[in-house]
Amino acid sequence: MISIQDNHIRVRGAAALALAAVLLALNGCGGRTEPGPNTAAGTVTGVVTAQSGPVSGAAVTIVSGDGSQWTATSGSDGYFELDKVAAGSAQLTVSRDGYGQWSGQVLVLPNSTTTQNVHLNAI
């Protein structure tokens, strides 16, 4: 099931599995795409939390304006880091089973670290 509410997209059940399979296929089985040698890049970090505290195992994906994609998984402390992300506006999406998905725009600055903390709501 896919639903949109308050600018948040929620994907559940078989639709979530299908979406994950498509994203992995488009990204060559996960990981990240590094920008070319003449492309400015930055780092995106953050902590994923919920009302109960840090959220481990959250899938974190960022897609740059040209469609390049980077992925990471939050650690036991909720921390994630995406390196060598192409500079510019990008779409950051964070999801974890049992929580609503979060999605928003971030501005990746060249040779800098952009921090975007994310709060997920339990469902």
Stockholm file with secondary structure:
# STOCKHOLM 1.0

chainA/1-123         MISIQDNHIRVRGAAALALAAVLLALNGCGGRTEPGPNTAAGTVTGVVTAQSGPVSGAAVTIVSGDGSQWTATSGSDGYFELDKVAAGSAQLTVSRDGYGQWSGQVLVLPNSTTTQNVHLNAI
#=GR chainA/1-123 SS CEEEETTEEEECHHHHHHHHHHHHHHTTSSSBCCCCTTSCEEEEEEEEEETTEECTTCEEEEEETTSCEEEEECCTTSEEEEEEEESEEEEEEEECTTBCCEEEEEEECTTSEEECCEECCBC
#=GC SS_cons         CEEEETTEEEECHHHHHHHHHHHHHHTTSSSBCCCCTTSCEEEEEEEEEETTEECTTCEEEEEETTSCEEEEECCTTSEEEEEEEESEEEEEEEECTTBCCEEEEEEECTTSEEECCEECCBC
//
